[in-house]
Amino acid sequence: MTHFYEPRLGHGLPHDPFNAIVGPRPIGWVSTRSAQGVLNLAPYSFFTAFNYIPPIVGFSSIGAKDSLRNVQETGSFVWNLVTRPLADAMNQTCAPVGPEVNEFELAGLTPAPSRVVDVPRVAESPVSFECRCTQIVQLEGIDKQKVETWLVLGEVVGIHIAEHLLKDGVYDTANAHHVLRGGGPADYFTVGPEQLFRMWRPKA
């Protein structure tokens, strides 16, 4: 037996399972600056890498939120890695506050200057990607109707990595303790050495 539903007709469950199934997902902890200079920091649960060379990442803004507007105005953003010690601070930046509020201050975080773009990174985060926006795409359904969601894509033009996470020059994902977004109203996951296994690509 399976539970089948057509999303357009509703899922018939206590909570929509879509986010729980497509997960856990990396968190798009995005810092931006408005044209007036106000800093913004917000987590996005729809975030991933889309290309290798050039490196392109993107986050999806469901609704025209401050991060989207800031990127539209300035063309830049920074992605900051959320690790387990930063989870509570990240959660503080979820607060539904006005565009005049600086979430760095709200969460007690330190804005650190970037090297290439005019948007600060989170100093406490061990990894940050400086990005220049390449595309903003408003999503649409199969009926070609626009939905109130925008995919923001950016080329990574600068990368900061804490040296303790480079083991013989290889990034140590297992010991970085990434935080990932799960489903439900409050589910998160971490990555650690106990989840690590290796598979090498088959040779031709």
N, C-alpha and C positions, 0 to 999 in steps of 0.2 A: 504494500500500500504506500502511496505517496500523497502528499498534500499538494494539489495543483491549483493554481489561480492565475488569472489574467490581471496584471497590475492595474490596468485601467478600470477594473471592476472591484478592486479592493482585495486585500490579502486575507481577511477573515481571521486574523490572529491578534493576540493582545498587543503585539509590537511588530512593525514592519521588519521582516527578516533580511531584507536586501543588504543593508549595511553589515550585518553579522556574517553573511555568506561571503561577500566580497571583502574579506579582511582576514587577519588584521592588516591595517594599511599604515604606511608611514604618515606622519603628521606634517602638514605644511605650515610650520610656524614662521609666518611671513612678517617681516618688518618693512615698513614703507614710510615715506615722508610726503606730506601734502605740499601743494604748491606754495602754501603759506608757511611751511616749515614745521608743522605739527607732526610729531612722530606717532606711528601706529604700530602695534604688534598684535597679531591675531593668529590663532591656530585654525587650520582648514583640514577636515577629515578626508577630503578628496584631493590627494596630492601624489605625484609620482614622477619618475624620470621617463622621458619619451624618446630620447636619442642619445647616442654615444659621442659621435663626432659630427658636428659640434655638440657638446653636452647641452641638452635642453630639458628643463623641468617645467612643471605646470601645476597650478592649483585651480580648483573650481569654486567660484563664488556663487552660492545659491542666494540670490538677491543681490542688489547693487550695494555692496558693503563698502566700508571705508577703504579697505585694501585695494579693491578694484578701482575706485575713483582716484586714489593716489597714484596707482600705476598709470592710469589713463592720463593723469596730469604730468607726471615726471618721467615715465618710461623705465623706471627701475624698481627693483625690490631685492630683498635678501631673504634666503631661506636659512633657518637656524635649526640644528638638530635638537630634538627633545630627548633627553636621557632621564633615567629614573630620578636622579637628584633634582631635576628641573620640572618634574611632573606637576607639582603643586603650583609653581610659578606659572607654568603654561596654562593651567586651569584658571588661574586668576585673570589671564588675558582673554578668557572667554566672556568676561562680564559684559552685559549689554549696556555699554556706556556710549555717550555721545562722541562725535568726531573730534571734539576739543580736548578729550581726555587722552593723556599720554600713558599707554599701557605699560611702558617700561617703568614709569614711576609707580603705577598702580600695583605692579607685581614685585617691586623692589629689585629690578634688574638694571644692569649697567649697559648703556649704549656705547659701543666701541666703534671708532671710525673705520669705514671700509677703505680699501685701497683704490678701487676703480670706480665705484658708483657713489653717489651722494646720498646714501641711505646707511644708517648705522646697523651693525650686527649686534647680537646679544653676546656680550663679553663672556658670560658664564657658560655659553654653549661651546662644546669642543669642536664643532664643525659648522661652518657657515659657507653658503654659496652666494656670491654677489652675482646678480642677474640683470640683464637688460631685456626688456620686453620685446618679443618678436611678433607675437600675434595675440589678439583678444578675440575670441570667437563666441558669439552668443549661440547657445545650443538650441536645437529645434527637434521636434518629434517627427514621427513618420508622416504626419499630416502636414509637415512643413511649417507648422506654427511655431513661432519663437517661444521659448520658455524663459523664465526669469532667472537664468543661470548663465554665467560667463566663464569660459575656460581661458585662463591667463597663462600664456607660455612665455618662457624667457630663456635666453642663452646664458649659460653660466660663464661669466667672464673673469671670475676670481674665486679661489677656493682657500679657506682657512681650515687647517687640521691641527689639533693639538698633538704635539710630538709623541706623547705617551701612547697614542693610539696607532702609531706606525711601528710595527714589529718587523724588523729587517726590511723596511720599506713597503710592507704590505699592511693595508688598513685592517685593524682588528675589530671587525664587526661584533664578534661574540662578546668581547669585554668592554664595548662602548656602552652597553645597556640601553640600546634604543628603546623608546616607548612607541607603541603602535596603537592605533585606534581600532577597537573592536565594534561590535554591534550593541544594541540596547542603549539605554539612556546614559550609561556610565561605565561601560566595559573598556578596559585598556589592557595591553599585554606588554611584556618586556622580552628582549632577546638576550640570552646568556650562553655560556659555553655548553650547558647541558642540552641545548637544542642543536648544536652544531653537528653536522655530518657532511661528508664530502662525496661527490660523484664526479669523475672526470669525463669529459666529452668522448664519445666513441671516435676512434681514429678511422679515417677513410681506408 
